[in-house]
Amino acid sequence: MVTAVPMFYDRVELYIDLAVWIFCLVLGAAALLHCLVQRADAFPAIGTMSKTVWLALTGGGLLLTAVAPQLRMGYLSIFLLIAAGIFAVYLLDIRPALRDAVDGHGSW
């Protein structure tokens, strides 16, 4: 019986999943390191959760991302996607607001 799926499908899927997983690890490390070096009083100044909460979210997300393959959850589990969402919110929303609050300069 002939199948419509090429024989190398599993390898291609594995490499794409691995690339996305590594990208999420890099995003998580960047978010956690940026959160670590920020002043704690800047977080309430921009009207967001405290530094401790963001450290817990980014650190927990990074830990979950790092151990996802070992827990047999696969490279693209729902928990990895939630963690990637947390990293994206921090890097795209919180980080620019912190930069503006700490430096005093706008985006222009």
Legacy VTK file of the C-alpha trace (Angstrom):
# vtk DataFile Version 3.0
C-alpha trace
ASCII
DATASET POLYDATA
POINTS 108 float
0.000 0.000 0.000
1.345 3.416 -0.970
1.228 6.240 1.552
0.997 9.920 0.729
3.492 10.937 3.410
7.135 11.027 2.363
9.499 8.824 4.302
11.479 11.773 5.658
8.433 13.488 7.206
9.378 12.495 10.758
12.862 13.969 10.443
11.593 17.271 9.033
9.032 17.559 11.820
11.701 16.798 14.421
14.061 19.474 13.083
11.319 22.111 12.958
10.204 21.270 16.492
13.802 21.374 17.689
14.390 24.781 16.074
11.250 26.215 17.696
12.258 24.735 21.059
15.735 26.304 20.867
14.181 29.633 19.844
11.882 29.479 22.897
14.869 28.711 25.139
16.698 31.775 23.825
13.593 33.956 24.266
13.143 32.693 27.818
16.762 33.287 28.739
16.627 36.821 27.323
13.413 37.620 29.213
14.705 36.208 32.491
18.074 37.957 32.264
16.446 41.278 31.423
14.033 40.900 34.315
16.872 40.114 36.709
18.784 43.317 36.008
15.825 45.708 36.247
15.047 47.811 39.288
12.172 46.504 41.398
10.559 49.929 41.795
10.193 50.356 38.018
7.592 47.603 37.706
4.857 49.282 39.793
5.721 52.589 38.113
4.561 51.243 34.738
1.443 49.649 36.226
2.297 45.990 35.892
2.894 43.063 38.221
5.861 43.155 40.571
9.365 42.084 39.653
8.987 38.967 41.793
5.947 37.821 39.822
7.675 38.415 36.478
10.768 36.563 37.709
8.586 33.635 38.762
6.719 33.609 35.433
9.797 33.870 33.212
11.891 31.553 35.371
9.159 28.938 35.618
8.494 29.189 31.903
12.176 28.777 31.114
12.453 25.791 33.436
9.384 24.181 31.900
10.713 24.853 28.407
14.081 23.331 29.277
12.672 20.120 30.755
9.752 19.610 28.333
11.591 17.090 26.100
12.807 15.084 29.096
9.258 14.836 30.489
8.093 13.282 27.214
5.804 16.245 26.588
7.345 16.794 23.193
9.008 19.899 21.892
5.745 21.708 21.157
3.490 20.972 24.103
0.791 23.358 25.253
2.970 24.347 28.215
5.772 25.398 25.892
3.373 27.567 23.934
2.100 29.194 27.143
5.691 29.851 28.227
6.481 31.365 24.818
3.466 33.646 25.261
4.765 34.798 28.646
8.184 35.515 27.149
6.644 37.431 24.259
4.473 39.568 26.556
7.465 40.415 28.705
9.802 41.220 25.822
7.285 43.080 23.652
5.238 44.919 26.290
6.985 45.118 29.663
10.565 45.586 28.462
9.885 48.714 26.342
7.783 50.239 29.130
10.577 49.581 31.633
13.104 51.129 29.287
10.991 54.259 28.963
10.410 54.474 32.722
14.034 53.945 33.734
15.758 55.994 31.004
13.148 58.734 30.814
13.335 58.713 27.036
10.497 57.807 24.750
10.748 55.609 21.709
11.637 58.675 19.596
LINES 1 109
108 0 1 2 3 4 5 6 7 8 9 10 11 12 13 14 15 16 17 18 19 20 21 22 23 24 25 26 27 28 29 30 31 32 33 34 35 36 37 38 39 40 41 42 43 44 45 46 47 48 49 50 51 52 53 54 55 56 57 58 59 60 61 62 63 64 65 66 67 68 69 70 71 72 73 74 75 76 77 78 79 80 81 82 83 84 85 86 87 88 89 90 91 92 93 94 95 96 97 98 99 100 101 102 103 104 105 106 107
